[in-house]
Amino acid sequence: MIRLAFLSPHLSFGSRNQINYNFNQLNSKIKPGAYYNGNYSIEYNPVGTFNFGIVGYYLKQINQDSKNGNYRYFRDNYDIVDTREQVLGLGKALALLLVVAFL
Protein backbone atom coordinates (compact mmCIF):
# COMPACT_ATOMS: atom_id res chain seq x y z
CA MET A 1 0.00 0.00 0.00
CA ILE A 2 1.32 3.42 -0.89
CA ARG A 3 0.74 6.32 1.45
CA LEU A 4 1.42 9.80 0.17
CA ALA A 5 1.26 12.86 2.40
CA PHE A 6 1.75 16.33 1.04
CA LEU A 7 3.62 18.22 3.73
CA SER A 8 3.49 21.43 1.67
CA PRO A 9 2.66 22.28 -1.97
CA HIS A 10 6.18 21.19 -3.01
CA LEU A 11 7.14 18.61 -0.34
CA SER A 12 5.71 15.08 0.03
CA PHE A 13 6.34 11.83 1.91
CA GLY A 14 5.50 8.39 0.51
CA SER A 15 5.76 4.84 1.80
CA ARG A 16 4.83 1.27 0.98
CA ASN A 17 4.84 -1.27 3.82
CA GLN A 18 4.29 -5.02 3.53
CA ILE A 19 4.43 -8.14 5.66
CA ASN A 20 5.08 -11.28 3.60
CA TYR A 21 4.37 -14.84 4.68
CA ASN A 22 5.94 -17.68 2.72
CA PHE A 23 4.85 -21.26 2.15
CA ASN A 24 7.14 -24.15 1.17
CA GLN A 25 9.08 -23.59 -2.04
CA LEU A 26 7.81 -25.65 -4.98
CA ASN A 27 9.29 -29.18 -5.12
CA SER A 28 11.10 -28.53 -1.84
CA LYS A 29 10.60 -28.90 1.90
CA ILE A 30 12.31 -25.53 2.51
CA LYS A 31 10.16 -22.71 3.87
CA PRO A 32 11.61 -19.18 3.95
CA GLY A 33 10.73 -17.11 7.01
CA ALA A 34 8.16 -14.31 7.03
CA TYR A 35 9.47 -10.77 6.60
CA TYR A 36 8.56 -7.09 6.67
CA ASN A 37 9.70 -4.69 3.96
CA GLY A 38 9.10 -1.02 3.36
CA ASN A 39 9.99 1.63 0.80
CA TYR A 40 10.12 5.28 1.84
CA SER A 41 10.65 8.60 0.11
CA ILE A 42 10.74 12.30 0.87
CA GLU A 43 10.39 14.27 -2.34
CA TYR A 44 10.68 17.92 -3.25
CA ASN A 45 9.03 19.32 -6.38
CA PRO A 46 10.53 22.73 -7.14
CA VAL A 47 9.09 23.17 -10.66
CA GLY A 48 6.59 21.37 -12.90
CA THR A 49 7.32 17.66 -13.30
CA PHE A 50 10.87 17.73 -11.90
CA ASN A 51 11.35 16.02 -8.49
CA PHE A 52 14.31 15.16 -6.32
CA GLY A 53 14.53 13.60 -2.90
CA ILE A 54 15.76 10.92 -0.54
CA VAL A 55 14.59 7.30 -0.80
CA GLY A 56 15.01 4.31 1.47
CA TYR A 57 14.34 0.58 1.70
CA TYR A 58 14.17 -1.62 4.79
CA LEU A 59 13.71 -5.40 5.08
CA LYS A 60 13.72 -7.53 8.22
CA GLN A 61 12.99 -11.26 8.24
CA ILE A 62 10.91 -12.09 11.31
CA ASN A 63 11.59 -15.80 11.74
CA GLN A 64 14.16 -18.40 10.65
CA ASP A 65 14.01 -20.42 7.43
CA SER A 66 13.07 -24.07 7.99
CA LYS A 67 13.16 -27.47 6.31
CA ASN A 68 10.45 -30.03 7.09
CA GLY A 69 9.30 -27.68 9.87
CA ASN A 70 12.73 -27.80 11.56
CA TYR A 71 13.97 -24.26 12.25
CA ARG A 72 17.36 -25.64 13.42
CA TYR A 73 18.03 -27.52 10.14
CA PHE A 74 20.44 -24.92 8.71
CA ARG A 75 22.25 -24.53 12.04
CA ASP A 76 22.66 -28.28 12.55
CA ASN A 77 23.68 -29.13 8.96
CA TYR A 78 25.50 -26.04 7.66
CA ASP A 79 26.56 -24.11 10.80
CA ILE A 80 24.38 -21.16 9.71
CA VAL A 81 23.32 -19.81 13.10
CA ASP A 82 20.81 -17.22 11.86
CA THR A 83 19.07 -17.38 8.46
CA ARG A 84 17.11 -14.16 8.97
CA GLU A 85 17.86 -11.36 6.51
CA GLN A 86 18.06 -7.68 7.36
CA VAL A 87 18.72 -4.88 4.84
CA LEU A 88 18.72 -1.08 4.96
CA GLY A 89 19.31 1.08 1.92
CA LEU A 90 19.30 4.86 1.49
CA GLY A 91 19.89 6.94 -1.59
CA LYS A 92 19.06 9.99 -3.61
CA ALA A 93 16.36 10.29 -6.23
CA LEU A 94 15.96 12.43 -9.31
CA ALA A 95 12.84 12.22 -11.48
CA LEU A 96 11.35 13.95 -14.48
CA LEU A 97 7.77 12.98 -15.28
CA LEU A 98 7.04 12.85 -18.99
CA VAL A 99 3.40 13.04 -20.00
CA VAL A 100 2.59 11.28 -23.27
CA ALA A 101 -0.81 11.72 -24.91
CA PHE A 102 -2.28 8.89 -26.95
CA LEU A 103 -4.58 9.81 -29.85
Buried (B, 14 or more C-beta within 10 A) or exposed (E): EEEEEEEEEEEBBBBEEEEEEBEBEEEEEBBBBEBEBBBBBBBBBEEEEEBEBEBBBBBEBEBBBBBEEBBEBBBEEEEEEEBEEEEEEEEEEEEEEEEEEEE
